[in-house]
Amino acid sequence: MDTKTTGIVAYLTWIGLLIAFLAGDKEGAKFHINQALVIFLFQIAGGIVTVIPVVGWIVGGAWSIFMLVCWIMGLIAAVQEEEKEVPLIGKIHIIK
């Protein structure tokens, strides 16, 4: 897969992230693979927060909406072949 395709596939579920990491152009799309991984991990953290009654539901719901917006922003940046960080969590780099 080329860089653009790898960046797009990284945002398509955790399976796409795994495929992009293992079979894609890892060096060229490292930025988008990292962004998709950070979004995925924070989405899981938001899901864990929703286990807390009432307050967790509100915070987790708001967080899920924010994560959806981040995911859309990342996917659009991958389609346009730009390296734009998503708000708040975009500075986190798991993959060096």
C-alpha positions in Angstrom: 0.0 0.0 0.0 1.2 3.5 -0.7 1.4 6.2 2.0 -2.0 7.7 1.4 -3.8 4.4 1.4 -2.0 3.3 4.6 -2.9 6.5 6.3 -6.6 6.1 5.4 -6.7 2.4 6.4 -5.2 3.2 9.8 -8.3 5.1 10.8 -10.7 2.3 9.8 -11.3 0.3 13.0 -8.6 -1.4 15.0 -8.2 -4.1 12.3 -7.3 -1.4 9.8 -4.8 0.1 12.2 -3.2 -3.3 12.6 -3.2 -3.8 8.8 -1.6 -0.4 8.2 1.0 -1.1 10.9 1.9 -4.5 9.6 1.4 -4.4 5.8 1.4 -0.7 4.9 4.0 1.9 4.2 4.9 2.3 7.8 7.6 4.9 7.4 5.6 7.2 5.1 2.3 7.0 7.1 3.9 6.8 10.6 2.2 10.1 11.5 -1.3 8.8 10.7 -0.7 5.4 12.2 0.3 7.1 15.4 -2.7 9.5 15.4 -5.1 6.6 14.8 -3.5 4.6 17.6 -3.8 7.5 20.1 -7.4 8.1 19.1 -8.2 4.4 19.5 -6.6 4.2 22.9 -8.4 7.3 24.2 -11.6 5.9 22.8 -11.1 2.8 24.9 -10.3 5.0 28.0 -13.6 6.9 27.4 -15.5 3.6 27.2 -14.0 2.6 30.6 -15.1 5.8 32.1 -18.7 5.2 31.0 -18.9 2.3 33.5 -19.2 4.9 36.3 -22.9 5.6 36.9 -24.3 9.1 35.9 -21.1 11.2 36.0 -19.3 8.6 33.9 -22.1 8.5 31.4 -22.1 12.2 30.9 -18.3 12.5 30.7 -17.9 9.4 28.6 -20.6 10.5 26.3 -19.0 13.9 25.8 -15.6 12.2 25.3 -17.0 9.8 22.7 -18.4 12.8 20.7 -15.0 14.5 21.0 -13.2 11.3 19.9 -15.6 11.0 16.9 -14.7 14.6 15.9 -10.9 13.8 16.2 -11.3 10.6 14.2 -13.1 12.5 11.4 -10.4 15.2 11.4 -7.7 12.6 11.3 -9.3 10.8 8.4 -9.8 14.0 6.4 -6.2 14.9 7.0 -5.1 11.4 5.8 -7.3 11.7 2.6 -5.7 15.1 1.9 -2.2 13.8 2.6 -1.7 16.4 5.4 -0.1 15.9 8.8 -2.4 17.8 11.0 -2.5 16.9 14.7 -5.9 16.3 16.3 -6.8 18.7 19.2 -5.7 17.9 22.7 -4.3 14.4 22.1 -2.4 15.0 18.9 0.9 15.8 20.5 1.1 12.3 22.0 3.6 10.1 20.1 3.5 6.4 20.9 5.2 5.3 17.7 8.6 6.9 17.2 
